[in-house]
Amino acid sequence: MALTLTEAAKLSNDTLRVGVIETIVKESPILSRLPFISVLGNGLTYNRESTMAAADFYDVGDSWSESTPTFTQHTATLKILGGDADIDNFLARTRSNLQDLVVTVIEQKAKAVAHAFEESFLYGDSVANPKQFDGLHRLVPASQQVHQGSGTTPAPLSLANVDTLLDLIRPGKPDLLLMSRRTRRLISQYARSANSPVVISSSAFGEMVATYNGIPIAVSDFLSDSESLSGGAYAGKTGGTASSIFALKFGEDALAGLEGSDGIVVEEVGNLETKDARRFRVKWYCAIAAFSTLCLARIDGISGGTVTA
């Protein structure tokens, strides 16, 4: 069964580990929603449906034909994400509360882990860097892409293309629309006009919450506004002035995270030989997998121009 990191944290008695998970979730709009599947071994091999089985109508006495779906096999390999955090022994002995110091230092490392995950979630490329897992830009099929720009030139977002994007997610509708702050700001400007499908409201904590036809809009600070285009399609993270929007559907049969059976681990490495400090290590064996081609879609080539209908 897949659990979000928030739910998984409730099952742990390790206070330090729970704190790390809470920090990581707080740092990312993705990690607060993405379900994770525990993997035994170094990866997960799964079958993705390529063609559906067929059905037909028959008369009495007809010979029935057999039809089965076809599948393609895919493998998502866990990658090692983490970092070391050193606690200075002098500070540890002179601070009144050692635990506060440990928590503070490890919390900073947990933030770095969350940022590295979200960066790879979007732009990870195991071909360019085999240490990374493949991100959304690599996983989205050509059939699930909408191109706002043309050639190497981006264009203002049109809400007609957003509607096209939503229709690419099946069955049902996306769980989330992920975009940059610039794109969210432009959509918010459009929302102030009449008859907009965008609704802006406030949460119980006073935060601005936006939805598009009831689908939550989330912002990633790691989604670049300087993407480049080639032939009208996304070509790279930098080199241009474009951005993208992703429509995502989460679940064990859709888009999910993968992690080792131990989840996020915080371990004490011990005292260092060349430094008067004690080292802790935060590590996470993780990846993501798209179990269906219809759980993920993208609009690329979005410029900073005014949104149109």
PyMOL commands that set and color helices and strands:
alter all, ss='L'
color gray80, all
select helices_A, chain A and resi 5-9+15-26+89-94+98-123+136-139+142-144+159-167+181-191
alter helices_A, ss='H'
color red, helices_A
select strands_A, chain A and resi 3-4+35-39+43-51+70-77+79-88+145-147+176-179+198-202+208-212+215-219+228-230+233-236+243-248+255-271+277-290+296-302
alter strands_A, ss='S'
color yellow, strands_A
deselect
rebuild
show_as cartoon
